[in-house]
Amino acid sequence: MITQMKPTHSIEIKELLKLSDRTFKCEKGRYIFQEGTAAEELYIIISGKVQISKVTSDGRELSLRICGENDICGELTLFTEHPRYLFSAMALEEGEIAAIKKDVLEKEIFDNSALGYEFMKWMSDHFRKTQTKFRDLVLHGKRGALFSTLIRMSNSYGINKGNEILIDLPLTNQELANFCGTSRESTNRILSELKKNNIISIKRGRITILDLQYLKDEIGCENCPAVYCNIE
């Protein structure tokens, strides 16, 4: 039996979509918003996948998460004066996006206590996921950062196939390196080592984890719930 492990969302997306004043198609490679630009809208992903990333002071790109269907992005601009986007959002594949005016959502959160409560819960979970990711990047070095990223991707896009987990998301080694905050060369080297030791296999740009427990043991994985330990 093949099952895909996906975290659940607490916010009632249908209610948020009612606040949207427009939807638009987004082509692969197109930016929905870019770091530093004025922030007037939040976005809900109706279909497709969107990568949230930040460019570091030395010009490297750090990928923070991938937003999929029913995910929200641009949320960190709420309840701030003259906000600017802290990150960039780029479409990884063609999809459809709904836009909500920032001031419209802020008013609804004030007026609708149930929505405000759910949004606060969602934001709390979001911050916890971000904190644990940065903890892994800082504490475990290049290898640990890659191992942590593979574990998180298995929770978000993993398909169980017996004792193996296929990460059903095609990524180049450079894209994978961006999630780890490392160079492509370092990522290539570590992936080659994992393949040699039969920890993973790679076919057509998709990674299959053959020994998940090895990756967890190497970083002292705390087996956090998948709702926190994911790439979304």
C-alpha positions as CSV (number, residue, x, y, z in Angstrom):
1,M,0.0,0.0,0.0
2,I,1.3,3.5,-0.9
3,T,0.4,6.3,1.4
4,Q,1.6,10.0,1.2
5,M,2.3,11.7,4.5
6,K,0.9,15.3,4.5
7,P,0.5,17.7,7.4
8,T,-3.0,19.1,8.0
9,H,-4.0,22.7,8.1
10,S,-6.0,24.2,10.9
11,I,-7.2,27.4,9.1
12,E,-10.5,27.1,7.2
13,I,-9.2,27.9,3.8
14,K,-12.7,28.3,2.3
15,E,-13.3,31.2,4.7
16,L,-10.1,32.9,3.7
17,L,-10.8,32.4,0.0
18,K,-14.1,34.4,0.4
19,L,-11.9,37.4,1.3
20,S,-9.9,37.1,-1.9
21,D,-10.5,39.8,-4.5
22,R,-8.6,38.1,-7.3
23,T,-6.9,34.9,-8.5
24,F,-4.2,34.6,-11.1
25,K,-2.3,31.9,-13.0
26,C,1.4,31.7,-12.1
27,E,4.0,30.3,-14.5
28,K,6.9,28.2,-13.3
29,G,9.9,30.5,-12.4
30,R,7.7,33.6,-11.9
31,Y,8.0,35.5,-8.6
32,I,4.8,36.1,-6.7
33,F,6.6,38.6,-4.6
34,Q,10.2,39.5,-3.9
35,E,12.1,40.3,-0.7
36,G,12.1,44.0,0.1
37,T,9.1,45.1,-2.1
38,A,6.1,46.7,-0.5
39,A,3.7,44.2,0.9
40,E,0.0,44.8,0.3
41,E,-1.3,41.3,-0.1
42,L,-1.2,37.7,1.2
43,Y,-1.5,34.7,-1.0
44,I,-3.2,31.3,-0.9
45,I,-1.9,28.6,-3.1
46,I,-4.9,27.0,-4.9
47,S,-2.7,24.7,-7.0
48,G,1.0,24.3,-7.8
49,K,4.0,24.7,-5.5
50,V,5.8,27.9,-4.4
51,Q,9.2,28.2,-2.9
52,I,9.9,30.7,-0.1
53,S,13.5,31.8,0.1
54,K,15.9,34.5,1.2
55,V,19.1,35.8,-0.3
56,T,21.9,36.1,2.3
57,S,24.4,39.0,2.6
58,D,27.0,37.0,0.6
59,G,24.6,36.4,-2.3
60,R,23.6,32.8,-1.4
61,E,20.0,31.7,-1.6
62,L,18.5,29.9,1.4
63,S,15.2,28.1,0.7
64,L,13.0,28.1,3.8
65,R,9.9,26.1,2.7
66,I,7.7,24.9,-0.1
67,C,4.1,26.0,-0.1
68,G,1.6,23.7,-1.7
69,E,-2.2,23.6,-2.1
70,N,-4.1,25.5,0.5
71,D,-0.9,27.0,2.0
72,I,-0.5,30.7,2.9
73,C,2.5,32.9,2.1
74,G,3.3,36.5,2.8
75,E,1.8,36.2,6.2
76,L,4.6,37.9,8.1
77,T,3.5,41.3,6.9
78,L,0.3,41.3,9.0
79,F,-0.2,44.1,11.6
80,T,2.9,46.1,10.7
81,E,3.1,49.6,9.3
82,H,4.6,50.1,5.8
83,P,5.5,46.4,5.6
84,R,7.9,44.9,3.1
85,Y,8.2,41.3,2.2
86,L,10.9,39.6,4.3
87,F,11.3,36.7,1.8
88,S,10.8,36.0,-1.9
89,A,8.1,33.6,-3.3
90,M,8.7,31.9,-6.6
91,A,6.6,29.3,-8.4
92,L,8.2,25.9,-8.8
93,E,5.5,24.8,-11.1
94,E,2.5,26.3,-12.9
95,G,-0.4,27.0,-10.6
96,E,-3.2,29.2,-9.5
97,I,-2.9,31.8,-6.7
98,A,-5.5,33.7,-4.7
99,A,-4.7,37.2,-3.4
100,I,-6.1,38.8,-0.2
101,K,-5.6,42.4,0.6
102,K,-3.6,42.8,3.9
103,D,-6.0,45.3,5.4
104,V,-9.0,43.2,4.5
105,L,-7.6,40.1,6.3
106,E,-6.5,42.2,9.3
107,K,-10.0,43.6,9.7
108,E,-11.6,40.1,9.4
109,I,-9.2,38.7,12.1
110,F,-10.3,41.5,14.4
111,D,-14.0,41.0,13.7
112,N,-14.0,37.2,13.6
113,S,-12.6,35.8,16.8
114,A,-12.8,32.1,15.6
115,L,-10.7,33.0,12.5
116,G,-8.3,35.1,14.7
117,Y,-7.8,32.2,17.0
118,E,-7.1,29.7,14.2
119,F,-4.7,32.1,12.5
120,M,-2.8,32.6,15.8
121,K,-2.5,28.8,16.1
122,W,-1.3,28.4,12.6
123,M,1.3,31.2,13.0
124,S,2.5,29.6,16.3
125,D,3.0,26.2,14.4
126,H,4.7,28.1,11.6
127,F,7.2,29.8,13.9
128,R,7.9,26.5,15.7
129,K,8.7,24.8,12.4
130,T,11.0,27.6,11.4
131,Q,12.8,27.6,14.7
132,T,13.4,23.8,14.6
133,K,14.8,24.1,11.0
134,F,17.2,26.8,11.9
135,R,18.2,24.8,15.0
136,D,19.1,21.9,12.7
137,L,21.1,24.1,10.3
138,V,23.1,25.7,13.1
139,L,23.7,22.7,15.4
140,H,24.4,19.8,13.0
141,G,26.6,21.3,10.3
142,K,26.4,20.6,6.5
143,R,25.8,16.8,6.9
144,G,23.2,17.3,9.6
145,A,21.5,20.1,7.6
146,L,21.1,17.8,4.6
147,F,19.9,14.8,6.7
148,S,17.4,17.1,8.4
149,T,16.2,18.4,5.1
150,L,15.7,14.9,3.7
151,I,13.7,13.8,6.8
152,R,11.5,16.9,6.5
153,M,11.0,16.3,2.8
154,S,10.0,12.7,3.5
155,N,7.3,14.0,5.9
156,S,6.0,16.4,3.4
157,Y,6.3,14.6,0.1
158,G,7.2,11.0,1.1
159,I,5.4,8.0,-0.4
160,N,5.9,4.8,1.6
161,K,7.0,1.8,-0.5
162,G,7.6,-1.0,1.9
163,N,10.7,-0.1,3.8
164,E,11.6,2.7,1.4
165,I,10.3,6.3,1.2
166,L,10.2,8.0,-2.2
167,I,10.4,11.8,-2.0
168,D,7.9,12.7,-4.7
169,L,9.4,16.1,-5.5
170,P,12.0,16.5,-8.3
171,L,14.9,18.7,-7.1
172,T,18.3,19.5,-8.6
173,N,21.3,19.2,-6.3
174,Q,21.5,23.0,-6.3
175,E,17.9,23.4,-5.2
176,L,18.5,20.8,-2.4
177,A,21.7,22.7,-1.4
178,N,19.6,25.9,-1.1
179,F,17.4,24.2,1.6
180,C,20.5,23.2,3.6
181,G,22.3,26.5,3.3
182,T,25.3,24.8,1.8
183,S,27.1,24.7,-1.5
184,R,26.2,22.4,-4.4
185,E,29.6,20.8,-4.2
186,S,29.1,19.9,-0.5
187,T,25.7,18.5,-1.2
188,N,26.9,16.5,-4.2
189,R,29.7,15.0,-2.0
190,I,27.3,14.0,0.9
191,L,24.7,12.6,-1.5
192,S,27.3,10.5,-3.2
193,E,28.4,9.1,0.2
194,L,24.8,8.3,1.2
195,K,24.3,6.5,-2.2
196,K,27.5,4.5,-1.7
197,N,26.4,3.4,1.7
198,N,22.9,2.5,0.5
199,I,21.2,5.1,2.6
200,I,19.5,6.7,-0.4
201,S,19.1,6.1,-4.1
202,I,18.4,8.7,-6.8
203,K,16.5,8.2,-10.1
204,R,15.3,10.8,-12.5
205,G,15.9,13.6,-10.0
206,R,13.8,11.9,-7.2
207,I,15.4,10.7,-4.0
208,T,14.4,7.4,-2.3
209,I,15.4,7.1,1.3
210,L,16.4,3.5,2.0
211,D,17.4,3.9,5.6
212,L,15.5,6.7,7.3
213,Q,16.6,5.6,10.8
214,Y,20.2,6.2,9.9
215,L,19.5,9.8,9.0
216,K,17.5,10.3,12.3
217,D,20.2,8.7,14.4
218,E,23.0,10.9,12.9
219,I,21.2,14.1,14.0
220,G,19.7,12.8,17.2
221,C,16.2,13.2,15.8
222,E,13.6,13.8,18.5
223,N,10.8,12.4,16.3
224,C,8.8,15.6,16.3
225,P,5.2,15.3,14.9
226,A,5.2,15.6,11.1
227,V,3.1,18.8,11.4
228,Y,6.3,20.5,12.7
229,C,9.0,18.4,11.0
230,N,8.3,19.2,7.4
231,I,9.4,21.4,4.5
232,E,6.2,23.3,4.1
